[in-house]
Amino acid sequence: MKEVLIQEYNNTTKLNVPFKKENHSFKYHFLNGVFLEILGPESKSYLVKFFDKQKDKLIHETTINNNMWTKPGIQYFVDWRIEVYDKSNNELVFEHSYDAKDKRVYIHLDSSALGDTLAWFPFVDEFRKKHNCKVICSTFHNEWFEKEYPELEFVKPGTEVFDLYAMYSIGWHYNEDKTVNLSKIPIEFKQHPLGETSSSTLGLNYVETKPKVSIPNKGKQIDGKYVVIAPHASAHAKYWNHKGGWQAIIDYLNGKGYKVVMITQEKLGDNWHDSKLGGKLKGVINKTGNYPIEDRMIDIKYADAFIGLGSGLSWLSWSIGTPTILISGFSEPYSEFLDCERIFNYDTNVCSGCFNRHWLNAGDWEWCPEHKNTSRQFECTKTITSSRVIESINKILNIY
């Protein structure tokens, strides 16, 4: 048998077939920006170009060798096209255009704040619709949206998500020098509506859009006609600082047959917080303190109106669809939502809109960047009179 095998081997025709080298592979993804890696055994140089397809603009180009990777610094959505050229002959050897159809895309909302979440979330679903993709979303309040958006997959923040084509983070991003990090968001976000933080990051046109929020299926908890107020906020600059303003509004509404329900987390009867409102408010139904947000939703849902500041509860009222009066001077009117009765002093001789011009020092309760410790401190809302707010109340409640 051995001799037969040796004879067959010796009679075998030897073919002169050249060794076939392994082809290079091109790995790409769009996780917080476009990424390209070239793998392979043969030493070659490649010219890599990244284009914005929509603008037909070259964003970045560089030369790399095999077993190297590259990416531009941009982390927000761009309609990317990747081109790779073999530098030895300028031949186009790889090309890919962004196409998320039927692919998995992860979108994370970086902020846990009530207003940020409500302003940013609607554009997550708009992205899904535009690209016909499978969106995995994480927010710090998934329970508000899960039943209302069954087409989305929700995960808790920090959850590992696999098999992704693209990933985007929605948030306010700063450099160390407190300037906007324009590699993570394409706009100076304080010069735009809050919701545009999300739409711009995801490459969508901005249209003010209310999110669908799951409201508990419970009945009205307060009998009769009532108005909800939320006079507290996270900074003194956000307050309505007109002396006696809130009490005048409460007295007016009570005189018109409306109950007034106060729902802030800051407790009524706490001397420090009461002092920011000119003293303890009287004539209100006290629902201040640590009530569940679902309870707040019910009270706002059945209210005839809501009166608040540039804070999260005002955003919740807007989302639910309750007629909302928003009193603010520290932010420009475009900053929040337009679907409300906005109370703002448009007198150009009065300082206003500092939030849109300056870095907010959240650790300084008396923050007023241009007039702190002067007679003009908080003049933006000190100059908003009770009669001006009552005009809006009359308009919303049809009081004549």
Phi, psi and omega in degrees: 000321181298318182294325179295317180295320179295320180296317180295321179296316182293332180275355182287131178286128180271122180266135180269075182260123181294150179293130181268116181284150180293135179289154174284153177239150183241115182255134182215156170199177183230048181270105186054047180118168181276143184222137176223134176230138179246123182241144177163162186276339186269133182286115179216160175249144182227141171264121182250130180236137176243121182248149164272106184300317186298321181265355184051051187231133174285121182266319185201143172217150181200162177251130177225161173261172176297155184064033173227164178227165179207157175197147171288171181279346184292131181245350178274177184292131168224143178280081193284149163229130180254133174232135179234129182241135171288117187290342180289334182220007180060025179277134174288114185251348179203142177210139175212133175250140181305129178205101185270004183305127178064011180256166183269125180233131181255127178235126182242132173268116188286335186262143174265357183296144183301309182295317179302313183299313183291325180287324188272328192299319186306332184281345173297313180288329176295325176296316179301316181295316184295319187259357179052048184243172177266111184260128171256127187235140171234129172228170176274004181219049183305327185296341178286336192241340191304316182285333184277340183231071183294342180284345180265149173258127183254138174226158178285149177304138180091353179288136175287131180236132188246172175056051184259143173269322182211160178209140180222144177244128181260124179180178174263116186242129182241154168277173181297332180273013176073012171274161181291135177279094186283003171275343182253341177212136189275001183232156168283092197298335179286350177263013184220162174302150182304320181298336182288344171305316182283311184298321181291321179297327183264005176071034183247152172290140182273124169225127181307122187225126178276138175282154171274124185242136177285114179256132181306143181277072181232154180279177179299135183260347183235124182287150174079187180281138178206159177237136177267138174236149177222084190274359181256160179206180186276354178212146182298330181296338180279344186290158166275104190264020175284123185301125177075007185298310183296319180295324178296321179293316180299313181298321180296313182294318177301321180292340178263007176090015179255135168283154178237124183248124180258125191237016183289157175292327177294127190282138170291132184102350172279116190302320183294312180291323178299325182296334179285347179252009180087015182121171181294125182287141181242154178085022180241152168277121189273103172238041178273160180111197188271067174277148175298148180298330179296326177293320177298320180301316182296314181298320179289319183304316186267001180287151175285336177195163176231136177235121182209194184245189176281068184220177188300323181293328174295319176297323179294318178298315177301316181296319182289330179102011176285136177307125191239131171252124183244119179258119180202147175227338184284342177240147178291153184303331181287347189295319181262223182258155181269335183282073180193173167267102184269124177259114186210142178270108183272006177295119183291347177277352179258131179291133178202167175071025182297329180301328182277352181248338190230159172288126179279117175274096184295341179277353180252101184301325183266023181305120174207089198299336184251341186222022180301139178064027173234174179293345182265001180302129179061027180294342181302323179250341174300329183274358177273112187277161176298323181297327178294319178291322180297325176303316180290323176300314180299321180296314183288320185267002180057047176263124181231000000 
